[in-house]
């Protein structure tokens, strides 16, 4: 297998580390949390072989990319600015943007905001949705005994200390618990890393640490993620969550604006997001705000790390979509 080229690119005032492979129309691949560009290791060669230029950056704050000191520098708009500049650095007029988890949210808004630069969008896991009626800090639940994980992530330094104590155990726990191998989401015994965190405890306290890795994650692949987070820490990725309210405020400028480019949506049957009340209705309502949605498919047995768990299905759907536009 041909290895992707690894290089650093100066964009939007920061340095992004990218993995790239192939020649042809540009496709940007945006990872989520806690991942890096290595999450797209199966898509880079498949897209290159299909005749596309596939580029996967470590988003700002992740991996070998720069991580600004100011937590306020991690809004969705900052990241979209990086990606617009990355398209230009590739000498391209536009790109198809693909994202999973946080990367999906960024991809949707990039296509919504800059259809001149992002001519199509594919999102894994996170559907396109209208701006919430209230800011996230008021929307997500918080009780006397527990708080939604986004509240836990918002406390500076707290999640960092927990996650960086044993990076290997942290990633094994989160990757397994959010994967399809953890079990069906309608089973209350299935662990969920993206749920409520009991007061005085950590997010990892309720998660099992599997003795064996999920079938989709090899020891060498896990080691690449572990070494990356040992180097970068978790602060950059957590700062995305610390800008949820700011993102909500900025999103007011896009109120009632549709995503008007061709779109694809894929979700794992056992994605953690499907356990959120009302998610079915949000997904079913997507054609109202994404009128050029070409397809929305559920991948049986897969969980939240869709491109890693079901690379064959994802690659086929992406290539069919790209060739169709």
C-alpha positions in Angstrom: 0.0 0.0 0.0 1.3 3.5 -0.9 1.8 5.6 2.2 0.2 9.0 2.4 2.6 12.0 2.2 2.9 13.9 5.5 3.6 17.6 5.5 3.0 20.8 7.3 1.0 23.7 5.8 0.8 27.3 7.0 -2.8 28.3 6.9 -4.9 31.1 8.6 -2.0 32.0 10.9 -1.3 28.5 12.1 0.5 25.3 11.0 -1.6 22.3 10.1 -0.1 18.8 9.7 -1.8 16.9 6.9 -1.7 13.5 5.4 -2.4 13.5 1.6 -2.6 11.0 -1.2 -3.7 10.9 -4.8 -4.3 13.3 -7.7 -7.6 14.7 -8.9 -10.6 16.6 -7.4 -9.9 17.6 -3.9 -11.6 15.9 -0.9 -10.9 17.1 2.7 -11.4 14.6 5.5 -12.1 16.1 9.0 -11.8 13.9 12.1 -13.5 14.1 15.4 -12.7 13.8 19.1 -10.6 12.0 20.4 -9.1 11.2 17.0 -6.5 12.6 14.5 -6.0 12.4 10.8 -5.1 8.8 11.3 -8.9 8.1 11.6 -9.0 8.3 7.8 -6.2 5.7 7.1 -8.7 3.5 5.2 -10.2 6.3 3.1 -7.0 8.0 1.9 -5.8 5.1 -0.3 -9.3 4.2 -1.5 -10.1 7.8 -2.6 -6.7 8.1 -4.2 -7.2 4.9 -6.2 -10.6 6.1 -7.3 -9.1 9.3 -8.8 -9.3 11.9 -6.1 -6.8 14.0 -4.1 -7.6 13.1 -0.5 -6.2 15.4 2.3 -6.7 14.7 6.0 -5.5 17.4 8.4 -4.9 17.1 12.1 -7.3 19.9 12.9 -6.1 22.8 15.0 -5.3 21.6 18.5 -4.8 18.0 17.5 -1.8 15.8 16.6 1.1 17.6 15.1 -0.8 20.7 14.2 -0.5 24.0 16.1 -2.6 24.4 19.2 -3.3 28.1 20.0 -2.9 29.0 23.7 -6.2 30.9 23.8 -9.2 28.6 24.3 -11.3 31.1 22.4 -9.4 30.3 19.2 -11.2 27.0 18.7 -14.6 28.1 17.3 -16.1 26.4 14.3 -15.4 29.6 12.4 -11.7 29.4 13.2 -11.6 25.8 11.9 -13.5 26.6 8.8 -11.0 29.4 8.1 -8.2 26.9 8.4 -10.0 24.6 5.8 -10.7 27.4 3.4 -7.0 28.3 3.4 -6.1 24.6 3.1 -8.1 24.4 -0.1 -6.2 27.4 -1.5 -2.9 25.8 -0.4 -3.7 22.8 -2.5 -4.1 25.1 -5.6 -7.8 24.1 -5.9 -10.8 26.2 -6.4 -13.0 24.0 -4.2 -13.3 20.7 -2.4 -15.7 18.1 -1.2 -15.6 18.2 2.6 -16.2 15.0 4.6 -16.4 14.8 8.4 -17.1 12.5 11.3 -18.1 13.5 14.9 -16.9 17.1 15.4 -15.6 17.0 11.8 -19.2 16.4 10.6 -20.5 19.4 12.4 -17.6 21.5 10.9 -18.3 20.0 7.5 -22.0 20.9 7.5 -21.3 24.5 8.6 -18.4 24.9 6.1 -20.7 23.8 3.3 -23.5 26.1 4.6 -21.2 29.1 4.9 -18.9 28.7 1.9 -20.6 26.7 -0.9 -18.2 28.4 -3.3 -15.3 26.6 -1.6 -17.1 23.4 -0.5 -19.0 22.1 -3.4 -20.4 19.0 -1.6 -20.5 17.6 1.9 -20.5 14.1 3.4 -21.2 13.7 7.1 -20.7 10.7 9.3 -22.7 10.3 12.5 -23.8 13.9 13.2 -26.8 15.2 11.1 -27.4 18.7 10.0 -29.7 20.5 12.3 -31.1 24.0 12.9 -29.6 26.2 15.5 -31.0 25.3 19.0 -33.4 27.8 20.6 -31.1 28.2 23.6 -27.3 28.0 24.0 -25.8 24.6 24.7 -24.9 25.3 28.3 -28.6 25.8 29.0 -29.8 23.0 26.7 -27.8 20.1 27.9 -28.9 18.5 31.1 -27.4 19.2 34.5 -28.8 17.9 37.8 -27.8 17.9 41.4 -26.1 14.5 41.0 -24.8 14.5 37.4 -24.1 16.6 34.3 -24.0 16.0 30.6 -20.4 15.3 29.5 -20.1 18.6 27.7 -20.4 20.4 31.0 -17.6 18.2 32.4 -15.4 19.0 29.4 -16.0 22.7 30.0 -14.1 22.8 33.3 -10.6 23.8 32.4 -8.0 21.2 33.3 -10.3 18.7 34.8 -10.8 16.3 31.8 -7.2 16.9 30.8 -5.9 15.5 34.1 -8.2 12.5 33.9 -7.5 11.6 30.3 -3.7 12.3 30.4 -3.2 10.1 33.5 -3.1 7.0 31.2 -3.6 7.9 27.6 -3.6 4.3 26.4 -6.4 3.3 28.9 -8.4 6.5 28.1 -8.4 5.9 24.3 -9.2 2.2 24.7 -12.1 2.9 27.0 -13.6 5.7 24.8 -13.0 4.0 21.5 -14.6 0.7 22.7 -17.6 2.3 24.5 -18.6 4.4 21.5 -18.1 1.6 19.0 -20.6 -0.9 17.7 -18.8 -3.7 19.6 -20.0 -2.2 22.9 -23.5 -3.3 22.2 -26.9 -1.9 21.0 -27.8 1.6 22.1 -31.2 0.6 23.3 -29.6 -1.7 25.9 -29.0 0.2 29.2 -26.0 -2.0 29.9 -24.2 -0.6 26.8 -21.6 1.9 28.0 -21.8 5.5 26.6 -18.8 7.9 26.9 -21.0 10.7 25.7 -23.7 10.8 28.3 -24.0 11.9 31.9 -21.0 12.2 34.3 -21.7 11.8 38.0 -20.7 14.8 40.2 -17.3 14.2 41.8 -16.4 11.5 39.3 -14.7 11.3 35.9 -16.0 10.4 32.5 -13.9 7.2 32.5 -15.2 6.0 35.9 -18.3 4.4 34.3 -16.5 2.9 31.2 -14.9 -0.5 31.0 -11.3 -0.8 29.8 -11.4 -3.8 27.3 -8.7 -6.4 27.6 -8.7 -6.9 23.9 -9.1 -4.2 21.2 -12.1 -3.9 19.0 -11.7 -5.8 15.7 -11.4 -2.6 13.7 -8.5 -1.2 15.8 -5.0 -2.8 15.5 -2.4 -2.4 18.3 -0.2 -0.4 15.9 -3.1 1.9 15.0 -4.0 2.5 18.7 -0.3 3.2 19.3 -0.3 5.9 16.7 -3.3 7.6 18.4 -1.7 7.1 21.9 1.7 8.6 20.9 -0.1 11.6 19.3 -2.1 12.4 22.4 0.9 11.9 24.7 2.6 14.6 22.6 -0.3 17.0 22.1 -2.4 16.4 25.2 -6.2 16.7 25.1 -6.5 20.4 25.7 -6.9 21.3 22.0 -9.7 18.9 21.4 -11.5 19.8 24.6 -11.3 23.5 23.7 -13.8 22.8 20.9 -16.4 21.9 23.6 -15.4 25.1 25.5 -16.7 27.1 22.5 -20.1 25.5 22.2 -21.9 28.6 23.5 -19.7 30.9 21.3 -20.4 28.7 18.3 -24.1 29.0 19.0 -23.9 32.8 19.1 -21.9 33.0 15.9 -24.4 30.6 14.2 -27.1 33.3 14.4 -25.6 34.7 11.2 -26.6 31.5 9.4 -30.2 31.2 10.9 -32.6 29.8 8.3 -29.9 29.2 5.7 -30.0 25.8 4.1 -27.1 23.6 3.0 -27.5 24.0 -0.7 -24.8 21.7 -2.0 -25.1 17.9 -2.7 -24.9 16.0 0.5 -24.5 12.5 1.9 -25.2 11.3 5.4 -24.1 8.0 7.0 -24.6 6.8 10.5 -23.7 3.6 12.4 -26.7 1.6 13.6 -25.1 1.7 17.1 -23.9 5.3 17.1 -24.0 6.9 20.5 -25.8 9.9 19.0 -28.8 7.8 18.2 -29.5 7.4 21.9 -30.2 11.1 22.2 -33.9 11.8 22.5 -35.3 13.3 19.3 -32.4 12.3 17.1 -34.6 10.3 14.8 -36.8 13.3 14.1 -33.7 15.5 13.5 -32.4 13.0 10.9 -35.8 12.6 9.3 -36.1 16.4 9.0 -32.7 16.9 7.2 -34.2 17.1 3.7 -35.9 20.3 4.8 -32.6 22.0 5.4 -30.4 19.9 3.1 -32.6 19.9 0.0 -29.9 18.3 -2.2 -29.3 15.4 0.2 -28.5 12.5 -2.1 -28.7 9.7 0.4 -28.9 8.9 4.1 -27.9 5.4 5.1 -27.6 3.4 8.3 -24.6 1.1 8.5 -25.6 -2.1 10.4 -23.6 -3.1 13.5 -21.3 0.0 13.3 -20.9 2.6 16.0 -19.6 6.1 16.3 -16.2 5.6 14.7 -17.8 4.8 11.4 -15.0 5.3 8.9 -12.8 3.1 11.1 -15.3 0.5 12.0 -16.9 0.0 8.5 -14.3 1.3 6.0 -15.6 -0.9 3.1 -19.2 0.5 3.4 -18.0 4.0 4.0 -15.5 4.0 1.1 -18.1 2.6 -1.4 -20.7 5.2 -0.3 -18.2 8.1 -0.5 -16.9 7.1 -3.9 -20.3 6.5 -5.4 -21.4 9.9 -4.0 -18.2 11.7 -5.3 -18.6 10.1 -8.8 -22.3 11.1 -8.8 -21.6 14.8 -8.4 
